């Protein structure tokens, strides 16, 4: 991330502070899992 901080300033800022980094690292996988749950529900008719 250090090499691309100018290209992705918001991500660089989030990763610079330990508390924000932890929240950012939890947020992404949670959204992926939410998307998978929605896809599974849609395909199974729920």
C-alpha positions, 0 to 999 in steps of 0.5 A, spaced: 500 500 500 505 504 501 507 504 494 500 506 491 498 511 497 497 517 492 493 513 488 489 510 493 489 516 499 483 513 503 485 506 503 492 509 505 489 513 511 485 507 513 491 503 513 495 508 517 492 507 524 491 501 527 484 502 529 482 504 522 486 498 519 482 493 523 475 496 522 477 496 514 480 489 514 473 487 517 469 491 513 471 488 506 470 480 508 463 482 511 461 485 505 463 479 501 460 474 505 453 479 505 454 478 497 455 471 497 449 470 502 444 474 498 446 470 492 445 464 495 438 466 498 436 469 491 439 462 487 435 458 492 429 462 492 429 465 499 
